[in-house]
Amino acid sequence: MVTSNCIQDVSFPDCESSHVGKLCLQLNCKSDCIHVLRSVVAVMTARAGMAELQSNRVAIAVDELFANIAAHAYNGKPGRVEFETCIDGNVEGCQELIFDFRDYAAVRWTGNLEEATTHAPSDESLCPGGLGLRLICSVADRCEHEVCTDGNRWRLIFNINDGAS
């Protein structure tokens, strides 16, 4: 039996149907756990009926956010991330695919999402890094951040539109 040191815990609350409900994971924040998140994204976007292009966009945003948490919140050191995803109907009758990330890092991001996503870097200041939030927010329909007393909470929301890109 192969054991993974990526997943700390898994639960499937409210999953009376194989197609609705939510999936909750506790992950160790390290780069080799990204394959677990990619598998979850593939399952949830398929359940949501998203086209391959839209599914790939979701995967990019989820990958980038997890990488940001690992690199910036935990500074590359081990740490716990609670990850939850669900398909949810909102008030207007539309469905959304939601991904919540909760870290318990001492580093809490206190920036401004709107400023981070609208600031265009100049050709002179362009370098690797620094564009992750801009990428995440350009791909997700909504990105939310909350500073907690003991970490950060991030939410990515993707509108489900019958598989159209």
JOQUIVEN-V866820 format. One record per helix or strand of 3 or more residues. SS is the DSSP state (~ for helix, > for strand). FROM is the first residue (numbers start at 0). LEN is the number of residues. Records with the same first field share a line. If there is no record, write none. Layout:
SS=FROM-LEN, FROM-LEN
//
This chain:
>=6-5, 21-7, 79-10, 94-9, 141-7, 150-10
~=30-17, 51-22, 112-6, 131-8
//
